[in-house]
């Protein structure tokens, strides 16, 4: 089953995406730039931007998302 989510960075910029049934993650920003990654079995995930920079995070039990950027900035969001 595919699940959609939304994210906000530290400047409150909006990102949206989906977690596919096979665990692959697709994310798009306001410029329609593409980020890709995967969900791990423990609810943690990782993804990369178009410059191949690494991001990581987790899905919390309440379906909230925590993401940390390469600069260790905090992003937040929610799985719908």
N, CA, C and O atoms as a MOPAC input file, in Angstrom:
PM7 MOZYME 1SCF
protein

 N      0.83700 1    -1.18500 1     0.00000 1
 C      0.00000 1     0.00000 1     0.00000 1
 C      0.88100 1     1.24800 1     0.00000 1
 O      1.85200 1     1.33100 1     0.75300 1
 N      0.55000 1     2.17800 1    -0.81800 1
 C      1.28600 1     3.42900 1    -0.92100 1
 C      0.78800 1     4.42300 1     0.13600 1
 O     -0.41400 1     4.56100 1     0.36200 1
 N      1.74800 1     5.11700 1     0.78300 1
 C      1.37900 1     6.11700 1     1.79300 1
 C      1.98200 1     7.45300 1     1.41100 1
 O      3.15700 1     7.52800 1     1.05000 1
 N      1.18300 1     8.51100 1     1.49000 1
 C      1.65100 1     9.85100 1     1.15800 1
 C      2.08000 1    10.56800 1     2.43100 1
 O      1.62000 1    10.24800 1     3.52700 1
 N      2.97100 1    11.54500 1     2.26700 1
 C      3.41800 1    12.33000 1     3.41300 1
 C      3.78800 1    13.73500 1     2.96800 1
 O      3.93100 1    14.01700 1     1.77900 1
 N      3.93900 1    14.60200 1     3.95100 1
 C      4.40400 1    15.95800 1     3.70000 1
 C      5.48400 1    16.30100 1     4.71100 1
 O      5.47100 1    15.82200 1     5.84500 1
 N      6.42100 1    17.14200 1     4.28100 1
 C      7.55200 1    17.55500 1     5.10400 1
 C      7.70900 1    19.06400 1     5.03700 1
 O      7.31400 1    19.70600 1     4.06400 1
 N      8.29200 1    19.61600 1     6.09000 1
 C      8.63700 1    21.03400 1     6.12800 1
 C     10.05900 1    21.16500 1     6.64300 1
 O     10.43600 1    20.53400 1     7.63000 1
 N     10.84500 1    21.99400 1     5.96200 1
 C     12.21600 1    22.20900 1     6.41900 1
 C     12.26200 1    23.32100 1     7.46100 1
 O     11.21900 1    23.82900 1     7.87300 1
 N     13.45900 1    23.69900 1     7.88800 1
 C     13.58500 1    24.69600 1     8.95700 1
 C     13.10500 1    26.07600 1     8.53800 1
 O     12.84700 1    26.92500 1     9.39100 1
 N     12.98100 1    26.31400 1     7.22000 1
 C     12.45200 1    27.58400 1     6.70900 1
 C     10.98300 1    27.47600 1     6.33200 1
 O     10.42400 1    28.37100 1     5.69900 1
 N     10.36900 1    26.37300 1     6.72900 1
 C      8.96100 1    26.08700 1     6.48500 1
 C      8.63400 1    25.88100 1     5.00200 1
 O      7.49100 1    26.07300 1     4.58700 1
 N      9.63600 1    25.49200 1     4.20400 1
 C      9.38600 1    25.11900 1     2.81500 1
 C      8.72500 1    23.75300 1     2.77200 1
 O      9.06000 1    22.86700 1     3.55800 1
 N      7.80300 1    23.59000 1     1.86800 1
 C      6.96500 1    22.39500 1     1.77200 1
 C      7.56800 1    21.36000 1     0.81800 1
 O      8.04800 1    21.70700 1    -0.26200 1
 N      7.53900 1    20.10300 1     1.22100 1
 C      7.93900 1    18.95300 1     0.41800 1
 C      6.82100 1    17.92700 1     0.52800 1
 O      6.14400 1    17.84400 1     1.55300 1
 N      6.63400 1    17.16100 1    -0.51400 1
 C      5.62500 1    16.10500 1    -0.46500 1
 C      6.18100 1    14.85100 1    -1.10600 1
 O      7.12200 1    14.90800 1    -1.89700 1
 N      5.59700 1    13.73200 1    -0.76300 1
 C      6.09300 1    12.49600 1    -1.33400 1
 C      5.23600 1    11.31100 1    -0.99000 1
 O      4.12300 1    11.43200 1    -0.47700 1
 N      5.80300 1    10.14400 1    -1.29600 1
 C      5.09000 1     8.90700 1    -1.01200 1
 C      6.07700 1     7.80400 1    -0.69100 1
 O      7.21800 1     7.79400 1    -1.15100 1
 N      5.59900 1     6.88800 1     0.10600 1
 C      6.32200 1     5.65900 1     0.41400 1
 C      5.59500 1     4.55800 1    -0.34100 1
 O      4.42800 1     4.27700 1    -0.06700 1
 N      6.27200 1     3.94500 1    -1.27400 1
 C      5.64800 1     2.91800 1    -2.09400 1
 C      5.59100 1     1.59700 1    -1.34300 1
 O      6.25400 1     1.42600 1    -0.32000 1
 N      4.80700 1     0.67900 1    -1.84800 1
 C      4.62400 1    -0.63000 1    -1.20900 1
 C      5.93400 1    -1.39400 1    -1.06100 1
 O      6.09100 1    -2.18200 1    -0.12900 1
 N      6.87800 1    -1.16500 1    -1.97600 1
 C      8.16200 1    -1.87400 1    -1.90300 1
 C      9.17900 1    -1.15900 1    -1.00200 1
 O     10.33200 1    -1.58000 1    -0.91400 1
 N      8.74600 1    -0.06300 1    -0.32600 1
 C      9.61500 1     0.65200 1     0.59300 1
 C     10.40300 1     1.78500 1    -0.03400 1
 O     11.12200 1     2.49400 1     0.67100 1
 N     10.28600 1     1.97300 1    -1.33500 1
 C     10.98100 1     3.08400 1    -1.97600 1
 C     10.28000 1     4.40000 1    -1.63900 1
 O      9.05700 1     4.45600 1    -1.51400 1
 N     11.08100 1     5.45000 1    -1.49600 1
 C     10.56400 1     6.76700 1    -1.14700 1
 C     10.82400 1     7.73200 1    -2.29300 1
 O     11.92000 1     7.76800 1    -2.85200 1
 N      9.80400 1     8.51200 1    -2.63500 1
 C      9.92700 1     9.58600 1    -3.60900 1
 C      9.51100 1    10.87600 1    -2.93200 1
 O      8.48000 1    10.92400 1    -2.26200 1
 N     10.30600 1    11.92700 1    -3.10200 1
 C     10.01400 1    13.22400 1    -2.49900 1
 C     10.21900 1    14.29500 1    -3.56500 1
 O     11.12800 1    14.19700 1    -4.38900 1
 N      9.36800 1    15.31700 1    -3.54200 1
 C      9.47400 1    16.45400 1    -4.44700 1
 C      9.40700 1    17.74100 1    -3.63200 1
 O      8.66900 1    17.83100 1    -2.65100 1
 N     10.19300 1    18.74100 1    -4.05600 1
 C     10.13800 1    20.03300 1    -3.38400 1
 C      9.30800 1    21.00800 1    -4.21300 1
 O      8.70900 1    20.62100 1    -5.21600 1
 N      9.27300 1    22.27100 1    -3.79700 1
 C      8.42800 1    23.26300 1    -4.48200 1
 C      8.89700 1    23.54400 1    -5.90500 1
 O      8.11900 1    24.03600 1    -6.72300 1
 N     10.16300 1    23.23700 1    -6.21400 1
 C     10.68600 1    23.39400 1    -7.57100 1
 C     10.55900 1    22.10900 1    -8.38000 1
 O     11.05500 1    22.01200 1    -9.50200 1
 N      9.89700 1    21.14300 1    -7.80200 1
 C      9.69300 1    19.82300 1    -8.39700 1
 C     10.99700 1    19.04600 1    -8.54000 1
 O     11.09800 1    18.15900 1    -9.38800 1
 N     12.00200 1    19.37100 1    -7.71500 1
 C     13.22500 1    18.58200 1    -7.66800 1
 C     12.92200 1    17.26300 1    -6.97000 1
 O     12.12200 1    17.20800 1    -6.03600 1
 N     13.56400 1    16.21800 1    -7.43100 1
 C     13.27500 1    14.86100 1    -7.00100 1
 C     14.30700 1    14.36500 1    -5.98800 1
 O     15.51000 1    14.53100 1    -6.18600 1
 N     13.82900 1    13.76000 1    -4.91100 1
 C     14.65500 1    13.09100 1    -3.91000 1
 C     14.21900 1    11.63100 1    -3.89900 1
 O     13.04200 1    11.33800 1    -4.11500 1
 N     15.14000 1    10.71900 1    -3.65300 1
 C     14.78800 1     9.30000 1    -3.67400 1
 C     15.44100 1     8.58600 1    -2.49500 1
 O     16.47900 1     9.01700 1    -1.99200 1
 N     14.82900 1     7.50200 1    -2.06500 1
 C     15.40200 1     6.75400 1    -0.96300 1
 C     14.63800 1     5.49400 1    -0.67400 1
 O     13.92000 1     4.96400 1    -1.52100 1
 N     14.81200 1     5.01300 1     0.57400 1
 C     14.13800 1     3.76500 1     0.94200 1
 C     13.81500 1     3.76700 1     2.43300 1
 O     14.48500 1     4.40200 1     3.24700 1
 N     12.76400 1     3.03200 1     2.74700 1
 C     12.32400 1     2.81000 1     4.11100 1
 C     12.92300 1     1.50200 1     4.59500 1
 O     12.89100 1     0.49600 1     3.88600 1
 N     13.46600 1     1.51600 1     5.79900 1
 C     14.02000 1     0.29400 1     6.38300 1
 C     12.94900 1    -0.39400 1     7.23200 1
 O     11.90600 1     0.19900 1     7.50600 1
 N     13.19400 1    -1.62100 1     7.64400 1
 C     12.20700 1    -2.39600 1     8.39900 1
 C     11.88700 1    -1.81100 1     9.76400 1
 O     10.80500 1    -2.06200 1    10.29500 1
 N     12.79100 1    -1.04000 1    10.34700 1
 C     12.58600 1    -0.51900 1    11.69600 1
 C     11.93500 1     0.86300 1    11.72400 1
 O     11.92700 1     1.51300 1    12.76900 1
 N     11.39000 1     1.32200 1    10.59800 1
 C     10.74000 1     2.62100 1    10.53600 1
 C     11.69200 1     3.76600 1    10.23000 1
 O     11.26700 1     4.91100 1    10.07300 1
 N     12.96900 1     3.45800 1    10.14600 1
 C     13.94500 1     4.47700 1     9.76700 1
 C     14.02200 1     4.52700 1     8.25000 1
 O     13.69500 1     3.55500 1     7.56900 1
 N     14.45200 1     5.65800 1     7.73200 1
 C     14.57900 1     5.79700 1     6.28900 1
 C     15.77500 1     6.66900 1     5.95100 1
 O     16.33100 1     7.36000 1     6.80500 1
 N     16.15200 1     6.61700 1     4.69100 1
 C     17.23700 1     7.44900 1     4.18500 1
 C     16.87100 1     7.85700 1     2.77600 1
 O     16.20200 1     7.11800 1     2.05400 1
 N     17.32100 1     9.05000 1     2.39000 1
 C     17.08900 1     9.48600 1     1.02300 1
 C     18.18100 1    10.45600 1     0.59000 1
 O     18.96000 1    10.95100 1     1.40400 1
 N     18.21300 1    10.71200 1    -0.71700 1
 C     19.25600 1    11.52600 1    -1.33300 1
 C     18.62400 1    12.58300 1    -2.23400 1
 O     17.59500 1    12.33900 1    -2.86300 1
 N     19.24900 1    13.75700 1    -2.28900 1
 C     18.76000 1    14.79100 1    -3.18800 1
 C     19.46200 1    14.68200 1    -4.54400 1
 O     20.22800 1    13.74700 1    -4.77800 1
 N     19.19600 1    15.64500 1    -5.43600 1
 C     19.77900 1    15.56700 1    -6.78400 1
 C     21.29100 1    15.73300 1    -6.77900 1
 O     21.94900 1    15.36500 1    -7.75300 1
 N     21.85900 1    16.27900 1    -5.70300 1
 C     23.31700 1    16.40700 1    -5.56700 1
 C     23.92500 1    15.21000 1    -4.84100 1
 O     25.11900 1    15.19200 1    -4.54200 1
 N     23.09100 1    14.21500 1    -4.56400 1
 C     23.47300 1    12.99200 1    -3.86700 1
 C     23.83400 1    13.22400 1    -2.39500 1
 O     24.61200 1    12.46400 1    -1.81700 1
 N     23.27000 1    14.27200 1    -1.79500 1
 C     23.45900 1    14.52000 1    -0.36300 1
 C     22.52600 1    13.59400 1     0.42000 1
 O     21.39100 1    13.33900 1     0.01800 1
 N     23.02800 1    13.10900 1     1.52600 1
 C     22.35200 1    12.08900 1     2.34200 1
 C     21.48300 1    12.72800 1     3.43100 1
 O     21.93400 1    13.61700 1     4.15200 1
 N     20.24600 1    12.27000 1     3.54100 1
 C     19.29900 1    12.66200 1     4.58300 1
 C     18.83700 1    11.38500 1     5.27600 1
 O     18.80800 1    10.31800 1     4.66200 1
 N     18.48200 1    11.49000 1     6.53500 1
 C     17.97900 1    10.30800 1     7.23700 1
 C     16.92300 1    10.72100 1     8.24300 1
 O     16.81900 1    11.89200 1     8.60800 1
 N     16.14600 1     9.75500 1     8.68600 1
 C     15.09600 1    10.04900 1     9.64900 1
 C     14.34800 1     8.80000 1    10.05900 1
 O     14.78100 1     7.67000 1     9.83200 1
 N     13.19500 1     9.05700 1    10.67700 1
 C     12.36000 1     7.93500 1    11.12100 1
 C     10.90100 1     8.34300 1    11.15200 1
 O     10.55500 1     9.52100 1    11.23600 1
 N     10.05700 1     7.32100 1    11.08200 1
 C      8.61700 1     7.49400 1    11.25700 1
 C      8.31000 1     7.12600 1    12.69500 1
 O      8.57200 1     6.00300 1    13.12600 1
 N      7.75600 1     8.06800 1    13.43200 1
 C      7.42700 1     7.81500 1    14.82800 1
 C      6.08800 1     7.07800 1    14.92100 1
 O      5.32800 1     7.06300 1    13.95300 1
 N      5.79200 1     6.47100 1    16.06600 1
 C      4.54500 1     5.69700 1    16.20700 1
 C      3.27000 1     6.49700 1    15.89200 1
 O      2.26700 1     5.91700 1    15.47500 1
 N      3.30300 1     7.82000 1    16.08900 1
 C      2.12600 1     8.64200 1    15.79600 1
 C      2.09500 1     9.12900 1    14.34400 1
 O      1.35200 1    10.05200 1    14.01100 1
 N      2.90600 1     8.50500 1    13.48200 1
 C      3.02500 1     8.81400 1    12.05800 1
 C      3.68600 1    10.16200 1    11.76900 1
 O      3.62000 1    10.65000 1    10.64000 1
 N      4.30700 1    10.75300 1    12.75100 1
 C      5.07400 1    11.97000 1    12.51300 1
 C      6.45400 1    11.59300 1    11.99100 1
 O      6.99500 1    10.53900 1    12.32500 1
 N      7.00800 1    12.46900 1    11.17100 1
 C      8.31800 1    12.23400 1    10.56800 1
 C      9.36300 1    13.14900 1    11.19200 1
 O      9.09300 1    14.31700 1    11.47200 1
 N     10.53600 1    12.61600 1    11.40200 1
 C     11.70300 1    13.39600 1    11.80400 1
 C     12.75400 1    13.17700 1    10.73200 1
 O     13.04400 1    12.03600 1    10.37200 1
 N     13.33100 1    14.26000 1    10.21600 1
 C     14.36600 1    14.16700 1     9.18900 1
 C     15.53900 1    15.03600 1     9.60100 1
 O     15.36200 1    16.12600 1    10.14700 1
 N     16.73500 1    14.54200 1     9.33400 1
 C     17.95100 1    15.31800 1     9.57100 1
 C     18.71100 1    15.44600 1     8.26000 1
 O     18.89200 1    14.46700 1     7.53700 1
 N     19.15100 1    16.65100 1     7.96500 1
 C     19.82100 1    16.95900 1     6.71100 1
 C     21.32900 1    16.75500 1     6.83800 1
 O     21.82300 1    16.47700 1     7.93200 1
 N     22.06600 1    16.88800 1     5.73500 1
 C     23.52800 1    16.78300 1     5.81700 1
 C     24.16000 1    17.82700 1     6.74600 1
 O     25.25900 1    17.61900 1     7.26100 1
 N     23.46000 1    18.95000 1     6.95800 1
 C     23.95100 1    19.99500 1     7.86800 1
 C     23.38700 1    19.82000 1     9.27200 1
 O     23.50500 1    20.71700 1    10.10600 1
 N     22.77500 1    18.66600 1     9.53500 1
 C     22.16200 1    18.32300 1    10.81500 1
 C     21.00400 1    19.26000 1    11.18800 1
 O     20.74900 1    19.51000 1    12.36600 1
 N     20.31300 1    19.77000 1    10.17000 1
 C     19.12000 1    20.56500 1    10.40000 1
 C     17.93300 1    19.62300 1    10.55500 1
 O     17.90800 1    18.53800 1     9.97400 1
 N     16.96800 1    20.04100 1    11.33200 1
 C     15.79200 1    19.23300 1    11.61800 1
 C     14.62400 1    19.62300 1    10.71600 1
 O     14.27700 1    20.80000 1    10.61800 1
 N     14.02500 1    18.64500 1    10.06400 1
 C     12.78000 1    18.81200 1     9.31600 1
 C     11.71600 1    17.97800 1     9.98900 1
 O     12.03300 1    17.02600 1    10.70400 1
 N     10.46800 1    18.31600 1     9.77400 1
 C      9.37700 1    17.56600 1    10.40500 1
 C      8.26200 1    17.36200 1     9.38500 1
 O      8.18900 1    18.05700 1     8.37100 1
 N      7.40700 1    16.40600 1     9.67200 1
 C      6.30300 1    16.13600 1     8.78000 1
 C      5.37700 1    15.08400 1     9.33200 1
 O      5.45300 1    14.70700 1    10.50100 1
 N      4.49400 1    14.61400 1     8.45700 1
 C      3.49700 1    13.64100 1     8.87900 1
 C      3.11300 1    12.75100 1     7.70800 1
 O      2.94800 1    13.22100 1     6.58200 1
 N      2.97300 1    11.46500 1     7.98700 1
 C      2.43700 1    10.51400 1     7.02200 1
 C      0.93400 1    10.63700 1     7.07000 1
 O      0.33800 1    10.62700 1     8.14700 1
 N      0.31400 1    10.75400 1     5.90300 1
 C     -1.14700 1    10.91900 1     5.84700 1
 C     -1.85900 1     9.58900 1     5.90500 1
 O     -3.08900 1     9.54400 1     5.86900 1

